[in-house]
Amino acid sequence: MRLIVENLACRRSGRRIFSRLSFSLGPGEAMMITGRNGAGKSSLLTLLSGRLKPDAGTIRAEGIGEATLPERLHVVGHRDGLKSALTASENLEFARDLLGHPAASPKAALEALGLPHVARLPVGYLSAGQRRRVALARLLVCRRPLWLLDEPTAALDLASQGVLAAMMGRHRAEGGLVVAATHQALGLEDASELRIEPPPPEEAVTAEEWA
């Protein structure tokens, strides 16, 4: 799969957030999106996911056959998107049955994230770091070539950050792509960087309008 973005622009409430963003990623490549809070990092991921239409420019994918781009990507955002009343295993089983492969193993995914001991606990009882790892475990039961990660290390300790770095490394070794909005290093070797700068003062947005 190859992701190609050309002259992308984003507006919120009629105000420009960013414009003229272009880049491409091929199999095994990764890109870090950087910039200050409110620069538009999350907005860019939202555009790539298909949940927001660009003000200008194009987003396309090559090598995905008849599938659409949203069908070939997985998003891990600020919110974990977990059902608190369900156990960790039940959350992963739900994700697998809805989006993943029938043979995917929630048990193996939890073990990979160091969470076999919480498999039968309701997610509502877990710590923020544990919930984040359950959310990341969905990447392993819902295989997609493109990972869109928004501050993926939030609430993770150093050991868990290392596990995530290894996950991303294996994903890339298998030809996967990673796009991550981040304020810190993620252990992504040879990753490119796209820094989003705030708009000029005359087109600046208010704090409420920032992504």
Backbone as JSON, one array per atom type, in Angstrom:
{
  "sequence": "MRLIVENLACRRSGRRIFSRLSFSLGPGEAMMITGRNGAGKSSLLTLLSGRLKPDAGTIRAEGIGEATLPERLHVVGHRDGLKSALTASENLEFARDLLGHPAASPKAALEALGLPHVARLPVGYLSAGQRRRVALARLLVCRRPLWLLDEPTAALDLASQGVLAAMMGRHRAEGGLVVAATHQALGLEDASELRIEPPPPEEAVTAEEWA",
  "N": [[0.84, -1.2, 0.0], [0.43, 2.26, -0.72], [0.39, 5.56, 0.47], [-0.76, 8.67, -0.56], [-0.63, 12.1, -0.39], [-1.67, 15.24, -1.4], [-1.23, 18.67, -1.56], [-2.89, 19.37, 0.65], [-5.46, 20.92, 2.54], [-6.98, 22.39, 5.41], [-9.84, 23.59, 7.07], [-11.51, 25.04, 9.82], [-14.53, 26.11, 11.13], [-14.53, 28.09, 9.19], [-11.99, 29.14, 9.3], [-8.54, 28.97, 8.43], [-6.61, 26.16, 9.15], [-4.37, 24.66, 8.34], [-2.46, 24.44, 5.26], [-1.57, 23.34, 1.92], [-0.2, 20.89, 2.37], [1.81, 18.17, 1.59], [2.73, 14.83, 1.03], [4.09, 11.48, 0.84], [3.82, 8.02, 1.57], [5.28, 4.84, 1.6], [5.32, 1.19, 1.58], [6.31, -0.04, 4.73], [7.17, 2.38, 5.72], [7.3, 5.28, 7.91], [5.86, 8.17, 9.5], [6.21, 11.01, 11.51], [4.06, 13.35, 12.9], [4.44, 16.55, 13.92], [4.33, 19.49, 16.07], [3.05, 22.39, 17.77], [0.58, 22.38, 20.46], [-2.69, 22.37, 19.2], [-1.98, 22.95, 16.6], [-2.93, 21.46, 14.51], [-2.51, 18.75, 14.25], [-4.11, 16.55, 15.08], [-6.31, 17.1, 13.5], [-5.28, 16.62, 10.96], [-4.92, 13.82, 11.06], [-7.58, 13.12, 11.3], [-8.57, 13.92, 8.83], [-7.14, 12.13, 7.19], [-8.26, 9.75, 8.0], [-10.75, 9.87, 6.92], [-12.92, 10.93, 8.22], [-13.29, 13.59, 8.15], [-13.7, 16.09, 5.72], [-11.37, 17.42, 3.4], [-10.48, 20.88, 2.91], [-9.21, 21.52, 0.62], [-7.19, 19.84, -1.85], [-5.96, 16.39, -2.14], [-6.37, 13.0, -1.01], [-5.18, 9.85, -1.36], [-4.92, 6.29, -1.92], [-2.77, 3.75, -3.06], [-2.61, 0.42, -4.34], [-4.54, -1.01, -2.91], [-6.55, -2.4, -4.03], [-10.01, -2.93, -4.57], [-10.88, -1.9, -2.24], [-11.74, 0.78, 0.05], [-9.91, 3.62, 1.35], [-10.5, 4.16, 4.17], [-11.2, 1.56, 4.93], [-8.83, 0.3, 5.07], [-7.3, 1.14, 7.15], [-6.39, 1.84, 10.59], [-7.34, 3.56, 13.48], [-6.0, 4.99, 16.39], [-6.98, 7.04, 18.73], [-7.16, 10.03, 20.86], [-9.14, 9.37, 22.69], [-9.9, 6.25, 24.14], [-11.92, 4.6, 23.25], [-13.18, 2.37, 24.35], [-15.45, 0.02, 25.83], [-16.56, 0.43, 28.98], [-17.96, -1.34, 30.66], [-17.48, -3.82, 29.64], [-15.17, -6.59, 29.66], [-11.55, -6.63, 29.25], [-10.88, -8.61, 27.4], [-13.4, -9.02, 26.19], [-13.81, -6.53, 24.96], [-11.82, -6.63, 22.98], [-12.64, -8.89, 21.59], [-15.06, -7.98, 20.58], [-14.12, -5.96, 18.84], [-12.6, -7.52, 17.11], [-14.57, -9.21, 15.97], [-16.13, -7.34, 14.68], [-14.41, -5.86, 13.0], [-12.07, -7.25, 12.53], [-10.06, -10.21, 11.86], [-11.41, -13.5, 11.9], [-9.7, -15.4, 13.0], [-7.98, -14.03, 14.63], [-6.42, -13.49, 17.78], [-7.56, -12.41, 20.82], [-6.45, -13.03, 23.3], [-3.72, -13.48, 22.72], [-3.08, -10.93, 21.84], [-3.42, -9.36, 24.14], [-1.45, -10.51, 25.72], [0.81, -9.75, 24.28], [0.86, -7.06, 24.85], [1.43, -7.1, 27.49], [-0.67, -7.67, 29.27], [-2.07, -10.02, 30.22], [-3.15, -10.63, 32.69], [-5.32, -8.99, 33.13], [-7.37, -9.75, 31.57], [-9.99, -10.66, 32.15], [-11.1, -8.63, 33.55], [-13.37, -5.9, 33.96], [-13.06, -3.12, 31.82], [-13.47, -0.64, 32.92], [-12.33, -0.75, 35.45], [-9.66, -0.56, 35.11], [-6.38, 1.01, 35.03], [-5.34, 4.19, 33.6], [-3.13, 3.8, 31.94], [-3.28, 1.04, 31.48], [-5.73, 0.86, 30.15], [-5.05, 2.25, 27.86], [-3.23, 0.48, 26.74], [-4.89, -1.68, 26.18], [-6.44, -0.54, 24.19], [-4.46, -0.19, 22.25], [-3.93, -2.84, 21.77], [-5.93, -3.58, 20.07], [-4.96, -3.05, 17.56], [-3.71, -5.37, 16.9], [-5.65, -7.29, 16.64], [-7.27, -6.38, 14.72], [-6.2, -6.22, 11.91], [-4.68, -3.89, 9.83], [-3.2, -2.18, 7.07], [-2.43, 0.53, 7.38], [-1.62, 2.52, 10.09], [-2.96, 4.99, 12.09], [-2.0, 7.05, 14.52], [-2.66, 8.85, 17.4], [-0.94, 10.68, 19.57], [0.17, 8.22, 20.78], [1.64, 7.26, 22.97], [0.55, 8.29, 25.25], [-0.09, 8.17, 28.67], [1.41, 5.87, 28.95], [3.94, 3.89, 30.52], [7.59, 3.68, 30.59], [8.37, 1.07, 29.92], [6.12, 0.09, 28.57], [6.08, 1.87, 26.46], [8.28, 0.96, 25.09], [7.32, -1.54, 24.27], [5.32, -0.74, 22.51], [6.92, 0.54, 20.57], [8.26, -1.68, 19.56], [6.1, -3.09, 18.47], [5.32, -1.33, 16.4], [7.62, -1.48, 14.88], [7.59, -4.17, 14.02], [5.23, -4.11, 12.54], [5.92, -2.38, 10.45], [7.99, -3.84, 9.32], [6.57, -5.82, 8.12], [5.52, -4.52, 6.01], [3.72, -2.56, 6.64], [2.32, 0.77, 7.25], [2.92, 3.71, 9.22], [1.53, 6.52, 10.71], [1.98, 9.01, 12.94], [0.89, 11.31, 15.32], [2.66, 13.29, 17.51], [4.4, 14.37, 20.5], [6.78, 13.53, 21.34], [9.71, 11.4, 21.02], [9.25, 8.26, 19.4], [10.54, 5.94, 18.97], [10.65, 5.27, 16.33], [12.44, 4.24, 13.85], [14.27, 5.87, 11.32], [12.1, 7.41, 10.56], [10.16, 9.83, 8.78], [9.53, 13.37, 9.23], [6.82, 15.53, 9.66], [6.23, 18.72, 10.23], [3.78, 20.77, 11.52], [3.02, 24.06, 11.22], [1.67, 26.93, 12.94], [-0.97, 29.02, 11.56], [-0.51, 32.24, 9.84], [-0.67, 35.32, 11.77], [-2.88, 36.92, 10.91], [-4.64, 35.05, 10.04], [-5.05, 33.42, 12.08], [-6.52, 31.04, 14.35], [-8.97, 30.83, 16.98], [-8.64, 29.52, 20.33], [-10.76, 27.77, 20.8], [-11.35, 26.88, 18.28], [-9.24, 25.46, 17.42], [-7.75, 22.32, 16.43]],
  "CA": [[0.0, 0.0, 0.0], [1.1, 3.56, -0.71], [-0.48, 6.69, 0.81], [-0.32, 9.87, -1.27], [-1.36, 13.31, 0.01], [-1.22, 16.35, -2.24], [-1.77, 20.03, -1.36], [-4.02, 19.25, 1.56], [-5.8, 22.1, 3.34], [-8.03, 22.15, 6.39], [-10.45, 24.75, 7.7], [-12.49, 24.81, 10.87], [-15.32, 27.32, 11.35], [-14.16, 29.08, 8.2], [-10.63, 29.59, 9.5], [-7.54, 28.02, 7.95], [-5.75, 25.5, 10.13], [-3.12, 24.47, 7.59], [-2.68, 24.3, 3.82], [-0.45, 22.93, 1.06], [0.56, 19.76, 2.93], [1.98, 17.08, 0.64], [3.69, 13.8, 1.39], [3.7, 10.13, 0.46], [4.41, 6.94, 2.37], [5.21, 3.53, 0.98], [5.39, 0.04, 2.49], [7.36, -0.04, 5.74], [7.6, 3.73, 6.09], [6.59, 5.92, 9.02], [5.98, 9.62, 9.57], [5.78, 11.66, 12.75], [3.47, 14.68, 12.74], [4.79, 17.33, 15.1], [3.83, 20.86, 16.11], [2.55, 22.75, 19.09], [-0.83, 22.05, 20.69], [-3.62, 23.16, 18.4], [-1.46, 23.26, 15.26], [-3.71, 20.74, 13.51], [-2.04, 17.36, 14.12], [-5.26, 15.65, 15.15], [-7.14, 17.38, 12.33], [-4.7, 15.92, 9.82], [-5.26, 12.41, 11.19], [-9.01, 12.99, 11.03], [-8.7, 13.97, 7.38], [-6.62, 10.88, 6.61], [-9.17, 8.66, 8.33], [-11.99, 10.02, 6.17], [-13.99, 11.46, 9.06], [-13.39, 15.02, 7.88], [-13.36, 16.37, 4.33], [-10.4, 18.51, 3.27], [-10.92, 22.1, 2.24], [-8.6, 21.43, -0.69], [-6.2, 18.78, -1.94], [-6.42, 15.02, -2.29], [-5.8, 11.89, -0.25], [-5.49, 8.61, -2.05], [-4.09, 5.13, -1.61], [-2.53, 2.83, -4.15], [-2.31, -0.94, -3.92], [-5.54, -1.56, -1.99], [-7.61, -3.05, -4.79], [-11.31, -2.27, -4.6], [-11.18, -1.39, -0.9], [-11.57, 2.21, 0.27], [-8.85, 3.89, 2.31], [-10.92, 3.9, 5.55], [-11.25, 0.12, 5.18], [-7.47, -0.22, 5.16], [-6.56, 1.83, 8.2], [-6.86, 1.72, 11.97], [-7.07, 4.79, 14.22], [-5.97, 5.02, 17.85], [-7.06, 8.45, 19.02], [-7.02, 10.45, 22.26], [-10.07, 8.56, 23.47], [-9.59, 4.84, 23.93], [-13.0, 3.95, 22.52], [-13.47, 1.08, 24.98], [-16.68, -0.07, 26.61], [-16.1, 0.22, 30.35], [-18.63, -2.46, 31.31], [-16.95, -5.07, 29.1], [-13.81, -6.93, 30.06], [-10.54, -6.35, 28.23], [-11.05, -9.62, 26.35], [-14.65, -8.77, 25.47], [-13.6, -5.39, 24.08], [-11.05, -7.07, 21.83], [-13.48, -9.81, 20.83], [-16.01, -7.15, 19.83], [-13.39, -5.32, 17.75], [-12.24, -8.57, 16.15], [-15.76, -9.67, 15.25], [-16.65, -6.25, 13.85], [-13.46, -5.34, 12.03], [-10.85, -8.04, 12.38], [-10.05, -11.54, 11.25], [-11.94, -14.46, 12.87], [-8.64, -16.18, 13.64], [-7.19, -13.18, 15.52], [-6.53, -13.93, 19.17], [-7.5, -11.38, 21.86], [-5.53, -13.48, 24.34], [-2.36, -13.21, 22.26], [-2.9, -9.48, 21.77], [-3.23, -8.88, 25.51], [-0.14, -10.98, 26.17], [1.8, -8.92, 23.62], [0.87, -5.76, 25.53], [1.71, -7.32, 28.9], [-1.92, -7.55, 30.03], [-2.87, -11.25, 30.34], [-3.77, -10.68, 34.02], [-6.53, -8.16, 33.2], [-8.26, -10.2, 30.49], [-11.37, -10.84, 32.6], [-11.53, -7.47, 34.34], [-14.03, -4.82, 33.22], [-12.12, -2.05, 31.48], [-13.69, 0.48, 33.82], [-11.51, -0.9, 36.64], [-8.25, -0.49, 34.75], [-5.72, 2.31, 35.08], [-5.28, 4.87, 32.3], [-2.12, 3.13, 31.13], [-3.79, -0.26, 31.08], [-6.76, 1.1, 29.13], [-4.36, 2.63, 26.63], [-2.64, -0.73, 26.15], [-5.99, -2.47, 25.6], [-6.77, 0.13, 22.93], [-3.4, -0.51, 21.29], [-4.04, -4.26, 21.43], [-6.85, -3.72, 18.94], [-4.17, -3.05, 16.33], [-3.27, -6.73, 16.63], [-6.79, -8.15, 16.3], [-7.9, -5.76, 13.54], [-5.04, -5.93, 11.08], [-4.83, -2.94, 8.75], [-1.85, -1.76, 6.68], [-2.11, 1.89, 7.8], [-1.93, 2.87, 11.47], [-3.0, 6.41, 12.42], [-1.87, 7.05, 15.98], [-2.68, 10.2, 17.96], [-0.26, 10.63, 20.87], [-0.02, 6.83, 21.21], [2.32, 6.94, 24.22], [-0.13, 8.93, 26.37], [-0.36, 7.32, 29.84], [2.23, 4.66, 28.95], [5.23, 3.95, 31.17], [8.69, 3.46, 29.66], [8.35, -0.31, 29.44], [5.04, -0.02, 27.59], [6.5, 2.6, 25.27], [9.16, 0.05, 24.37], [6.48, -2.55, 23.64], [4.69, -0.09, 21.36], [7.94, 0.73, 19.54], [8.49, -2.98, 18.93], [4.92, -3.36, 17.65], [5.4, -0.53, 15.18], [8.71, -2.02, 14.1], [7.13, -5.4, 13.35], [4.23, -3.72, 11.54], [6.65, -1.83, 9.31], [8.75, -4.93, 8.69], [5.6, -6.58, 7.33], [5.05, -3.66, 4.93], [2.73, -1.6, 7.12], [2.64, 2.2, 7.33], [2.57, 4.34, 10.49], [1.49, 7.98, 10.8], [1.75, 9.27, 14.36], [0.98, 12.66, 15.87], [3.38, 13.07, 18.76], [5.26, 15.41, 21.07], [8.02, 12.92, 21.8], [10.23, 10.32, 20.18], [8.46, 7.04, 19.53], [11.34, 4.79, 18.6], [10.41, 4.98, 14.92], [13.69, 4.42, 13.14], [14.24, 6.41, 9.95], [10.8, 8.01, 10.25], [10.18, 11.22, 8.33], [8.8, 14.28, 10.13], [6.03, 16.61, 9.08], [5.92, 19.69, 11.28], [2.7, 21.69, 11.14], [3.2, 25.37, 11.84], [0.41, 27.68, 13.06], [-1.18, 29.97, 10.45], [-0.1, 33.62, 10.11], [-1.56, 35.99, 12.73], [-4.13, 37.42, 10.34], [-5.56, 33.94, 9.79], [-4.99, 32.53, 13.24], [-7.8, 30.63, 14.89], [-9.09, 30.91, 18.41], [-8.36, 28.25, 21.0], [-11.92, 26.9, 20.68], [-11.43, 26.37, 16.92], [-8.08, 24.63, 17.13], [-8.0, 20.87, 16.47]],
  "C": [[0.87, 1.24, 0.0], [0.06, 4.65, -0.46], [0.09, 7.94, 0.17], [-1.23, 11.04, -0.9], [-0.79, 14.48, -0.77], [-1.99, 17.63, -1.91], [-2.99, 20.05, -0.45], [-4.21, 20.53, 2.37], [-6.96, 21.76, 4.25], [-8.52, 23.46, 6.97], [-11.43, 24.28, 8.76], [-13.19, 26.13, 11.16], [-14.9, 28.45, 10.42], [-12.76, 29.61, 8.32], [-9.64, 28.53, 9.05], [-6.73, 27.47, 9.11], [-4.38, 25.24, 9.52], [-3.48, 24.33, 6.11], [-1.41, 23.81, 3.15], [0.43, 21.85, 1.7], [0.6, 18.64, 1.9], [3.02, 16.1, 1.17], [3.21, 12.46, 0.84], [4.45, 9.14, 1.33], [4.22, 5.64, 1.62], [5.33, 2.43, 2.01], [6.59, 0.14, 3.45], [7.8, 1.33, 6.21], [6.73, 4.29, 7.21], [6.82, 7.42, 8.97], [5.45, 10.11, 10.9], [5.25, 13.05, 12.41], [3.74, 15.45, 14.03], [4.26, 18.76, 14.97], [3.23, 21.13, 17.48], [1.08, 22.34, 19.23], [-1.71, 22.98, 19.87], [-3.15, 23.47, 16.99], [-2.24, 22.55, 14.16], [-3.29, 19.3, 13.33], [-3.21, 16.39, 14.12], [-6.19, 15.86, 13.97], [-6.61, 16.66, 11.1], [-5.03, 14.43, 9.89], [-6.74, 12.18, 10.89], [-9.29, 13.06, 9.54], [-8.26, 12.66, 6.74], [-7.57, 9.72, 6.86], [-10.47, 8.72, 7.54], [-13.14, 10.56, 6.97], [-14.18, 12.96, 8.9], [-12.95, 15.25, 6.44], [-12.37, 17.53, 4.25], [-11.01, 19.72, 2.58], [-10.36, 22.15, 0.82], [-7.6, 20.28, -0.67], [-6.82, 17.4, -2.0], [-5.67, 14.07, -1.38], [-6.17, 10.62, -1.0], [-4.51, 7.51, -1.66], [-3.97, 4.26, -2.84], [-2.26, 1.44, -3.58], [-3.3, -1.53, -2.95], [-6.72, -2.2, -2.73], [-8.89, -2.24, -4.81], [-11.71, -1.7, -3.24], [-11.05, 0.13, -0.87], [-10.47, 2.42, 1.31], [-9.3, 3.67, 3.75], [-10.98, 2.41, 5.91], [-9.87, -0.48, 5.38], [-6.64, 0.47, 6.23], [-7.17, 1.57, 9.57], [-6.41, 2.98, 12.72], [-7.04, 4.5, 15.72], [-5.89, 6.49, 18.23], [-6.84, 8.78, 20.49], [-7.94, 9.62, 23.17], [-9.85, 7.09, 23.12], [-10.69, 4.1, 23.19], [-13.34, 2.57, 23.06], [-14.79, 1.15, 25.73], [-16.33, -0.48, 28.03], [-16.72, -0.99, 31.02], [-18.14, -3.81, 30.81], [-15.55, -5.33, 29.61], [-12.85, -6.57, 28.94], [-10.69, -7.33, 27.08], [-12.3, -9.37, 25.53], [-14.54, -7.58, 24.54], [-12.85, -5.8, 22.83], [-11.83, -8.05, 20.96], [-14.49, -9.04, 19.98], [-15.33, -6.51, 18.62], [-13.03, -6.34, 16.68], [-13.45, -8.98, 15.32], [-16.31, -8.61, 14.31], [-15.71, -5.91, 12.71], [-12.31, -6.27, 11.69], [-11.03, -9.35, 11.66], [-10.53, -12.55, 12.28], [-10.87, -15.24, 13.62], [-7.79, -15.34, 14.6], [-7.45, -13.54, 16.97], [-6.44, -12.76, 20.15], [-6.51, -11.75, 22.96], [-4.1, -13.17, 23.96], [-2.08, -11.71, 22.22], [-2.66, -8.9, 23.16], [-1.88, -9.32, 26.05], [0.97, -10.12, 25.55], [1.94, -7.56, 24.28], [1.11, -5.89, 27.03], [0.5, -7.26, 29.8], [-2.69, -8.85, 30.18], [-3.65, -11.31, 31.66], [-5.05, -9.85, 34.13], [-7.59, -8.62, 32.2], [-9.72, -10.24, 30.92], [-11.87, -9.69, 33.48], [-12.28, -6.47, 33.47], [-13.05, -3.67, 33.0], [-12.27, -0.85, 32.41], [-12.86, 0.43, 35.09], [-10.02, -0.7, 36.35], [-7.7, 0.93, 34.87], [-5.69, 2.92, 33.68], [-4.27, 4.2, 31.38], [-2.58, 1.78, 30.64], [-4.86, -0.12, 30.0], [-6.1, 1.44, 27.8], [-3.78, 1.39, 25.95], [-3.72, -1.64, 25.57], [-6.38, -1.86, 24.25], [-5.73, -0.19, 21.86], [-3.44, -1.97, 20.88], [-5.0, -4.5, 20.28], [-6.12, -3.7, 17.6], [-3.79, -4.46, 15.92], [-4.42, -7.68, 16.3], [-7.57, -7.61, 15.11], [-6.78, -5.31, 12.61], [-5.41, -4.99, 9.93], [-3.44, -2.46, 8.36], [-1.45, -0.36, 7.16], [-2.57, 2.12, 9.23], [-1.87, 4.38, 11.61], [-3.06, 6.52, 13.93], [-1.76, 8.49, 16.49], [-2.15, 10.15, 19.38], [-0.35, 9.21, 21.47], [0.65, 6.47, 22.53], [1.67, 7.58, 25.44], [-0.46, 7.9, 27.44], [0.48, 6.06, 29.89], [3.53, 4.89, 29.73], [6.32, 3.59, 30.16], [8.7, 2.05, 29.09], [7.29, -0.49, 28.35], [5.35, 0.75, 26.32], [7.43, 1.74, 24.43], [8.39, -1.04, 23.64], [5.82, -1.97, 22.4], [5.69, 0.11, 20.23], [8.22, -0.58, 18.81], [7.32, -3.38, 18.04], [4.99, -2.62, 16.33], [6.52, -1.04, 14.28], [8.31, -3.27, 13.34], [6.12, -5.07, 12.25], [4.92, -3.2, 10.29], [7.43, -2.91, 8.57], [7.86, -5.79, 7.81], [5.0, -5.74, 6.2], [4.02, -2.64, 5.34], [3.25, -0.18, 7.15], [2.19, 2.73, 8.69], [2.62, 5.86, 10.33], [1.11, 8.31, 12.23], [1.91, 10.74, 14.69], [1.59, 12.54, 17.26], [4.15, 14.31, 19.2], [6.59, 14.83, 21.51], [8.45, 11.81, 20.86], [9.46, 9.03, 20.46], [9.26, 5.79, 19.22], [11.11, 4.35, 17.17], [11.68, 5.27, 14.13], [13.45, 4.91, 11.72], [12.89, 7.01, 9.58], [11.0, 9.43, 9.72], [9.38, 12.06, 9.32], [8.08, 15.33, 9.32], [5.64, 17.54, 10.22], [4.87, 20.67, 10.77], [2.87, 22.98, 11.94], [1.85, 26.08, 11.93], [0.27, 28.66, 11.9], [-0.69, 31.36, 10.82], [-1.1, 34.29, 11.04], [-2.88, 36.44, 12.15], [-5.12, 36.31, 10.06], [-5.59, 32.99, 10.97], [-6.37, 32.22, 13.75], [-7.8, 30.82, 16.39], [-8.83, 29.55, 19.02], [-9.51, 27.27, 20.82], [-11.98, 26.25, 19.31], [-10.27, 25.45, 16.58], [-8.45, 23.16, 17.23], [-7.43, 20.28, 17.73]]
}
